Amino acid sequence: MTRSAKRSGQVPEVAVKPGRHREATLYHALAGAGAGNGRTLEQLREAALKSFETTELPIWRRSGFWTTSLQSLDLDALETAPMPSEPGTVPEVVTRTLPDRPHAGRIVQSAGSVVHAALDPALAERGVILCSLQEAFQDHRELAERWYSKRLTVDRNKLEAANAAFWTGGAFLHVPAGVVVEDPFEIVYAIDGPGVAQYARTLVIGGKTSEFRVHEYDLAEDFPEGQSLHAGAFECYLEDGARCRLAQLQDWGRGEVYDCSTRFVGVGRDAYCHWLPSLLGGHLVRQHLELAVSEPGGDMAFRGLFFTEADEHLDAFAVDLHETGPSGGDVHWRGAATGESRASFEGLIQIDPGAQQTHTYLQIHTMMLSPKARLDAIPSVLVSADDVSASHGGTVGELDEAAIFYMQSRGLDRPAAVRLLVEGFFEPVLAQLNDEPLEDLIRTKLAAKLASAREDIETYATSR
Amino acid sequence: MADLEIRDLHVRIEEREILRGVDLDVSRGEVHALMGPNGSGKSTLANTLLGHPSYEITEGSITFKGEDITAAEPHERAHAGLFLAFQYPVSIPGVSVANFLRMAINAKRDEPIQVKEFRTQLQHAIELLDVDRSFTSRHLNDGFSGGEKKRAEILQMAMLAPDVAILDETDSGLDIDALRTVAEGVQRLHDEQGLGALIITHYQRILHYVKPEFVHILMDGRIVLQGGVELVERLEREGYDQIRQEVGASA
């Protein structure tokens, strides 16, 4: 497979063998003909609309048992520009979930509208902008247009096209050159019931040598019937020497929420990004997560965790892309599955031609907690440069009975031992958030999920 | 009546009978040594006493402080005051030594232990085991050397203050300095807290530091000889084969 074939958008020919449907073999970097670079917002909306009208809901077929299909989604039944059930108010799921802690600013979108936006006035004075993306296109058009959809495509699938064509509200954050912010900016997308198609659009720009944190929350109220969709597009660009810590907490609750999203982070010259998504549930979640070092000296740490339960389906594709060297990368994901859930994680290291002196490592660790759950973890490495180091490792595990007995012998009962073991399993990633309120929130959520899966875990453990 | 009473204990693992009628009494304040060649059933006894699910008791009983615990859950035995120092301590990634200890202590209390009280106890244990303070913030046994693992076992024992502890080949894989520290720790817990100990060992060397009052020799799933510390010396002199011939002949 040659690089030019991939850039021109042809599907490269590969031999028919297990794994031919791997994302890695079909992967195209998000740049290229479909990306927005150079086109206006209006042109992009028009191109996206065309693509939306001529494509079907996507299906991803993978090796083995794996298929991710969005075709059970009844798109016609959803509102394209949905109003929150209570306009202008922050949904309860947000107020009850977000930790009470200092933050630099917060923007909340419910359904299709931004219902809350607040920024520390001292930061506004220093030129920081936090507002809806719609507003950014009115008030800061030149800045927004320069970066908008720079590396995101608008036509790879129907839902990506729908996002680019129909998005409303959205979030825009610009931290100007040299500004250092300690507390996180919080970006929240909430779905407060069925019938919602939320086309979420986030654009984050870190100016030269800026330093800041972004915490994104994707939350939904539990609802017993009906469907909702979150089709998200997130892009973050870090200019020379910027340092950013991005975290995401996604938990769509127990309603039938579909999430089909693309996230891209571009790391500029000597810039650094620490990115940690935690995908904690949703009826069907499909994520394309891409962290690219685009200029020399860029460095990144790409961490993540996932937990699926009940009949949830998760399909995550995470790319560690090195477009130039020297550059550094370190990818470390951990996930567990309970109930009858299915989780597939594919991680790809791609080192482009000329990205010499790149050093990166990918590890994926997974833990099966139920006889009916299925879990797939696939690492891939595609290297087109010769002076690099890139490798991968990982484990697929089950509950370690020896460890459980050990803890029991010290006085913990079995459920406590199991909980500690699973929590401990996530800890090497979780602790790297380096943010206690968010870490504690995720720990609490994991503990609740474990408690509700307790019977299932026990059956599995004693059946072996 | 002894604190720990083992009566006619028969234990199977995967259809193989390993223990074939063991009788043993251990009380608080007593130090016992259980010796035997490889495969005699020493570790089986240790694991069975704490209720390991893979070991099936087919006959006999275990009584602890007057309660029949033959079928009790492992954590119930721990709460009752039994402790097992593992031959191969398991690593628990993501859980620090200090946090684990706090959870283990709280598991058998109604009210959580006060921070200050916990710290004082921990400090005492740290000094006893001659470990660095940072030791307790490391993940339990994760990346520990053999000696650190054994120290961590005795540290936990000191914190949990059991009535009777079973030490399963705690001396294996230790250099002489670590062995001395660990053994002295056990001796002090015995002297200061009245710990009762069942020291399981293949060799004699730990018994140079912790003096047993009672010595039992296990062979082929039965205790074939019992005596005092002189038995250790005899074993050192004659070896297991000699004893096997003797008891085999008398059986």
Contacts between the chains, C-beta under 8 A, distances in Angstrom:
chain1	res1	chain2	res2	distance
A	400	B	90	7.1
A	401	B	53	7.6
A	402	B	90	5.0
A	403	B	90	4.7
A	403	B	91	7.7
A	403	B	92	5.8
A	405	B	50	7.8
A	405	B	52	5.6
A	405	B	53	7.1
A	405	B	74	6.3
A	405	B	90	8.0
A	406	B	86	6.5
A	406	B	89	7.0
A	406	B	90	4.3
A	406	B	92	7.3
A	407	B	92	7.0
A	407	B	100	7.7
A	407	B	104	7.9
A	408	B	50	8.0
A	408	B	51	7.7
A	408	B	73	7.1
A	408	B	74	3.7
A	408	B	75	4.8
A	408	B	78	7.2
A	409	B	50	4.7
A	409	B	51	7.9
A	409	B	74	5.1
A	409	B	75	7.7
A	409	B	77	7.6
A	409	B	78	5.8
A	409	B	83	7.6
A	409	B	84	5.1
A	409	B	86	7.8
A	410	B	78	5.9
A	410	B	83	8.0
A	410	B	100	7.5
A	410	B	104	4.3
A	410	B	107	8.0
A	410	B	156	6.4
A	410	B	160	6.7
A	411	B	75	5.3
A	411	B	78	3.9
A	411	B	79	5.7
A	411	B	104	4.8
A	411	B	105	7.8
A	411	B	107	4.3
A	411	B	108	5.2
A	411	B	160	7.0
A	412	B	75	5.9
A	412	B	103	6.3
A	412	B	104	6.3
A	412	B	107	5.3
A	413	B	73	7.1
A	413	B	75	4.7
A	413	B	107	7.2
A	414	B	73	7.4
A	414	B	75	7.4
A	416	B	103	7.3
A	416	B	107	6.9
A	420	B	92	7.2
A	420	B	95	5.8
A	420	B	100	7.8
A	420	B	103	7.1
A	421	B	92	7.1
A	423	B	94	6.7
A	423	B	95	7.9
A	424	B	92	5.8
A	424	B	93	5.4
A	424	B	94	2.9
A	424	B	95	4.5
A	424	B	139	7.6
A	425	B	93	7.0
A	425	B	94	6.3
A	426	B	94	7.0
A	427	B	93	7.1
A	427	B	94	3.0
A	427	B	95	7.4
A	427	B	139	8.0
A	428	B	93	6.6
A	428	B	94	6.1
A	431	B	94	7.9
